[in-house]
């Protein structure tokens, strides 16, 4: 097991070097905090519990969004808690090729609502948010894993990582657009004072509001801000 963990860490570091996140993430990956986190996930499995996404997918958001391209950070709460949905990018559904409810609300605000034309499903390509990540959008949750069907169960496991990540991004950058979705995401605002911040309800909250999600027009506002900064707009 120890040998496997060493290989996993080596592979993770190679991936982070390739995507340019080495300077940001290596201090954490090389710390006891990361080792403790890994041990806690292994302990879950050894005790008959399961978490999602799979270990190999946990850092996919950083693999797909190169650090030098970073323009936008979208922050959610937890990965999808059911097995087979989470792919390591917040809200993305590439594993299923079918949009979960939260993603449906997001796509209605970006691609559009096709129900009036008889279309009832978004395509697998539309459900895969790597297309956003590859444009410089980091899609992360406040916890990168969750115990299956137990929302919020890994918040404390990932708290040191999230603190490290946001503090380093804030230290090294100015005016990265942060879209904070929901109260748990907003709680991290104190760590990113140098950034441009937009807030909205978490899309999952729409279920409690008759299926209507108030996005606060964050996607359009983001592109307006990027235009002001002279950066390429995101093709949502």
Buried (B, 14 or more C-beta within 10 A) or exposed (E): EEEEBEEEBEEBBEBBEEBBBBEBBBEBBEBEBBEEBBEBBBEBEEEEEEBBBBBEBBBBBBBBBBBEBBBBBBBBBBBBBEBEBBBBBBBBBBBBBBBBBBBBBBBBBBEEEEEEEEEEEBEEEBBBBBBBBEBBBBBBBBBBBBBBEEBBBBBEBBBBBBBBBBBBBBEEBEBBBBBBBBEBBBEBBEBBEEBBBBBBBBBBBBEEEEEEBEBBEBBEBBBEBBEEEEBEEBEB
